[in-house]
Amino acid sequence: MDKSLLDYVGDISQICGMKRYVFIDGSAKGVEAVDVDNGSLSFTVLLDRCMDIHRLKFHGMPVAFISRTGVVAPALYNERDMEWLRGFGAGFLTTCGFTQAGDPCISDGEPHGLHGRASYLPATLTQFSERWENDDFVMTLRGKVRQAKHQGENITLDRTITCTLNKNEVLLRDVIANEGSRPEPLMLLYHMNFGYPLLSPGCEIVIPSQKVVGWDDFSQREINSWSVMEPPTSNAQNYTYLHTVRKDAAGKAGFMICNNTELIAVCVTYYSDVLHTLGQWKYPCKRDYIMALEPCNNCIKGVQYERENGTLQFIEPDNTVTVEIKAEFLDNTAEINRRKNCWM
């Protein structure tokens, strides 16, 4: 489509656009959000939850897993131990970090809860734009998130999310900066959560792994199960794997999930210079049926584990780290097969 479509509508919002609003009830009360819709692809950005992406649908088909907690306001955050899960609404993207990701632990005498504070930090919106660029309509959100403590860290995230009318894709660009005066641990994990009906028994999980290991003893025993999504059961186990993913000539890694019945696929690509590991967590449990694929720079076992094993990464004062992730949504069989063949 191009600008000529304007001859057929009263306003571009008939076709696509963004809507900003605030939740007014329950645990979500006060959370500001933006709905983005290009006519085929629609998703919700939670401004008060690190600009994470909650609901996402492609051609009306749900792609993301939504947990029973739903949207939870950041004021309800409890960093103790596993309490992070009480606000884990999941959605298409939950950001984990910035100085802790993975298991709860105590490091340098300070307790760290599961997956850190990032997803509970509100953003200051700095750009909300809808504009024509040549013959494509571009929708952009940009905001800044800060994790700071007096006499402690001062880490910022500058996040830009872009979607256009003519491409069924979400572009995410993060610039993480250390605005403090001392080096700080840097732990990043992009918790991308897939659910039914995209995720179902028989769906195809494509990860071009050079190496895969189980995160725990159970997962290592079930190492050959990583590419299978079982039917939901009431006594399901947590399966967790760490993949070293083959990258292409441009330095990009990625993965795909294909629903061959619905002829829909999601293809995610990212640069692996920063996100050198892909975590995979699946929990085929009744009413909690989820698989998360998690580009990250750590082993998902917490900051103290990384510190003890000499693998903890740091960001120096006044330095930045840039992450770019593209999620493409495909509905063409030939294109789906072409993408799969590139990685298999």
C-alpha positions in Angstrom: 0.0 0.0 0.0 1.1 3.6 -0.6 -0.3 7.1 -0.1 -2.9 6.5 -2.7 -4.9 4.6 -0.1 -5.7 8.0 1.5 -8.2 8.5 -1.4 -10.3 5.7 0.0 -10.5 6.6 3.7 -11.5 9.5 5.9 -8.5 9.2 8.2 -5.4 6.9 8.2 -6.7 5.5 11.6 -9.2 3.5 9.5 -6.3 1.4 8.3 -3.6 1.7 10.9 -2.2 3.8 13.8 -1.5 4.0 17.5 -3.7 4.6 20.5 -2.5 5.8 23.9 -4.5 5.1 27.1 -4.4 4.2 30.8 -5.8 1.1 32.5 -8.4 2.0 35.2 -9.1 -1.2 37.1 -7.5 -3.9 39.2 -3.8 -4.6 39.4 -3.2 -2.8 36.1 -4.7 0.4 37.4 -2.7 3.5 36.4 -0.5 1.6 33.8 -0.1 3.7 30.6 -0.1 1.8 27.4 0.0 2.2 23.6 -1.8 0.0 21.1 0.0 -0.3 17.7 -1.9 -1.7 14.7 -0.8 -1.9 11.0 -4.0 -3.7 9.9 -2.4 -7.2 10.0 -0.2 -7.0 13.1 -1.3 -5.5 16.4 0.4 -5.3 19.7 0.3 -3.4 23.1 3.3 -1.6 24.5 3.3 -1.1 28.3 5.0 2.3 28.9 5.0 1.8 32.6 6.6 -1.6 32.3 9.9 -0.9 30.5 8.0 -0.4 27.2 7.6 -4.2 27.1 5.3 -5.7 24.5 2.2 -7.4 26.0 -0.5 -8.7 23.8 0.4 -9.4 20.2 -1.7 -10.8 17.3 -1.0 -11.5 13.7 -4.1 -11.7 11.4 -6.1 -11.8 14.6 -4.2 -14.9 15.9 -2.7 -14.6 19.4 1.1 -15.1 19.3 2.1 -14.2 22.9 1.4 -16.1 26.1 -0.5 -14.1 28.6 -0.2 -15.3 32.2 -3.0 -15.3 34.9 -1.5 -12.2 36.6 -2.3 -10.0 33.6 -0.9 -6.5 33.5 0.5 -5.4 37.0 1.4 -1.9 37.9 5.1 -1.3 38.8 4.2 -0.1 42.3 3.3 -3.7 43.2 6.8 -5.0 42.5 8.4 -7.1 45.2 12.0 -7.9 44.5 12.3 -10.6 47.1 13.2 -14.1 45.9 10.7 -15.4 43.3 8.1 -12.7 43.8 8.9 -11.3 40.4 6.5 -13.9 39.1 3.5 -12.2 40.7 3.8 -9.5 38.1 4.9 -11.7 35.2 2.1 -11.1 32.8 4.5 -12.5 30.1 3.3 -11.1 26.8 5.5 -11.0 23.7 8.5 -9.4 25.4 9.5 -9.1 29.1 12.8 -7.3 29.6 15.1 -8.8 32.3 18.1 -7.1 33.8 19.9 -4.7 33.9 22.3 -5.8 36.7 20.7 -9.1 37.5 19.0 -11.9 35.4 18.2 -15.4 36.3 18.0 -17.1 39.7 17.6 -15.1 42.9 20.9 -14.7 44.8 23.0 -12.5 47.1 25.9 -10.7 45.5 28.2 -8.2 47.2 26.0 -8.5 50.3 22.9 -7.3 48.3 19.9 -9.6 47.7 18.8 -9.9 44.0 15.4 -11.2 43.1 14.5 -13.3 40.0 15.3 -11.5 36.7 16.1 -8.1 38.2 14.1 -4.8 38.2 14.0 -3.9 34.5 10.5 -5.0 33.6 9.0 -3.1 36.5 10.6 0.3 35.6 8.4 3.0 34.0 9.5 4.7 30.9 9.5 8.4 30.1 8.0 8.6 26.6 10.2 10.8 24.3 8.7 10.1 20.9 5.2 9.2 19.7 5.1 9.6 16.0 3.0 8.5 13.0 4.4 9.7 9.7 4.7 8.9 6.0 8.2 8.1 4.8 8.0 7.9 1.0 5.1 5.4 0.5 5.2 3.7 3.9 3.4 4.8 7.0 5.8 4.5 10.0 4.8 4.3 13.7 7.5 4.9 16.3 7.6 4.9 20.1 10.7 5.9 21.9 11.3 6.2 25.7 13.9 6.2 28.4 14.0 3.9 31.4 16.3 4.4 34.4 17.5 1.9 37.1 19.2 4.1 39.7 20.0 4.1 43.4 21.6 6.8 45.6 25.3 5.8 46.0 24.5 2.9 43.6 24.0 2.2 39.9 22.7 4.6 37.3 21.8 2.5 34.2 19.6 3.9 31.5 17.7 2.2 28.6 16.8 4.2 25.5 14.3 2.0 23.7 12.8 2.6 20.2 10.0 0.4 18.9 9.0 0.8 15.2 6.3 -0.8 13.1 5.2 0.2 9.5 2.1 -0.3 7.4 3.9 -2.3 4.7 5.9 -4.7 6.7 4.6 -7.2 9.3 7.5 -6.8 11.7 8.5 -5.2 15.0 11.9 -3.5 15.2 13.3 -3.0 18.7 16.5 -0.9 19.3 17.9 -0.6 22.8 20.8 1.6 23.9 21.9 0.8 27.4 24.1 3.3 29.1 26.1 3.6 32.3 25.5 7.1 33.5 27.2 6.5 36.8 30.8 6.8 38.0 31.8 3.2 38.4 31.7 0.0 36.3 28.4 -1.9 36.8 27.4 -5.5 36.1 25.5 -5.8 32.8 23.0 -8.7 32.5 20.5 -8.6 29.7 17.8 -11.1 28.8 14.9 -10.6 26.4 12.2 -12.9 27.6 10.1 -13.5 24.5 7.0 -15.6 25.3 5.0 -17.6 22.9 1.6 -19.2 23.5 -1.4 -20.9 22.0 -2.6 -21.2 19.2 0.8 -20.3 17.6 2.4 -22.6 20.2 0.8 -26.0 20.1 1.8 -29.7 19.7 3.1 -30.1 16.2 4.5 -26.6 15.9 8.0 -26.4 14.5 10.7 -24.9 16.6 13.7 -23.9 14.4 16.9 -23.0 16.3 20.2 -23.3 14.3 22.2 -24.4 17.3 25.9 -25.2 17.2 25.6 -26.4 20.8 22.8 -26.9 23.3 23.1 -27.9 26.9 20.5 -28.4 29.7 20.3 -25.6 32.2 19.8 -28.2 35.0 20.1 -32.0 35.5 16.5 -32.7 34.4 16.9 -30.6 31.2 20.2 -32.3 30.4 18.6 -35.7 30.7 15.8 -34.5 28.3 18.3 -32.8 25.9 16.6 -34.3 22.9 13.2 -32.7 23.8 14.2 -29.1 23.1 12.6 -29.1 19.6 9.3 -30.6 20.7 6.3 -28.9 22.3 4.4 -31.5 24.2 0.6 -31.4 24.8 -0.4 -29.7 28.1 -0.5 -31.9 31.2 -1.1 -31.2 34.9 2.2 -32.6 36.0 4.5 -30.8 33.5 8.2 -30.1 34.3 10.2 -27.0 33.5 12.6 -27.6 30.6 15.4 -25.1 30.2 18.2 -25.1 27.6 21.1 -22.8 26.6 21.8 -22.6 22.9 24.9 -21.3 21.1 23.3 -20.3 17.9 25.0 -20.2 14.5 25.2 -16.7 13.1 25.1 -15.6 9.5 27.7 -13.6 7.6 26.3 -10.4 9.0 26.8 -11.6 12.6 23.1 -12.2 13.1 21.6 -15.1 15.0 17.9 -16.0 15.3 15.1 -18.6 15.6 11.7 -19.4 14.2 8.4 -20.8 15.4 6.2 -22.2 12.6 2.6 -23.2 12.9 2.2 -25.3 9.8 -1.5 -25.8 10.3 -2.3 -22.1 10.3 0.6 -21.3 7.9 1.9 -18.6 10.2 5.5 -18.2 11.5 7.5 -15.8 13.7 11.1 -15.2 12.8 13.3 -13.4 15.2 16.8 -12.1 14.4 19.4 -10.2 16.4 23.1 -9.5 16.5 24.9 -12.1 18.7 27.9 -9.9 19.6 26.1 -8.8 22.8 23.5 -11.5 23.0 25.8 -14.5 22.7 23.4 -17.1 24.3 19.8 -18.1 23.5 17.9 -19.4 26.5 14.9 -21.6 25.9 12.3 -22.4 28.6 9.2 -24.4 28.0 6.5 -25.4 30.5 3.8 -27.5 28.8 1.5 -27.3 31.8 -2.3 -27.0 31.6 -3.3 -23.4 31.9 0.3 -22.3 31.9 1.3 -23.5 28.4 4.3 -21.4 27.4 7.6 -21.4 25.7 10.0 -18.6 26.1 13.0 -17.9 23.8 15.5 -15.6 25.4 18.4 -13.9 23.7 20.8 -13.0 26.5 24.4 -12.4 27.6 24.5 -14.8 30.5 23.7 -18.3 31.8 20.4 -17.2 33.5 21.6 -18.3 36.9 22.0 -14.9 38.5 24.7 -12.3 39.0 26.5 -14.2 41.7 26.9 -17.3 39.5 28.4 -15.2 36.8 30.7 -13.4 39.2 32.0 -16.7 40.7 32.5 -18.2 37.3 34.4 -15.2 35.9 31.7 -14.7 33.1 30.1 -11.6 34.5 30.1 -8.7 32.0 30.4 -5.1 33.0 29.6 -1.7 31.5 32.0 1.1 32.1 31.0 4.7 33.0 29.8 6.7 30.0 29.8 3.6 27.8 26.8 2.3 25.9 25.7 -1.1 24.6 23.3 -1.4 21.6 20.9 -4.2 21.0 18.7 -4.6 17.9 16.0 -7.3 17.6 13.7 -7.8 14.6 10.6 -9.9 14.9 9.0 -10.8 11.5 5.6 -12.4 11.1 5.2 -14.5 8.0 2.1 -15.9 6.2 3.6 -17.0 2.9 4.5 -20.7 2.7 7.3 -20.1 0.2 8.9 -17.4 2.4 8.5 -19.5 5.5 10.3 -22.5 3.8 13.0 -20.2 2.5 13.8 -18.9 5.9 13.8 -22.3 7.4 16.1 -23.7 4.8 18.6 -20.9 5.5 19.0 -22.1 9.0 18.7 -25.9 8.7 
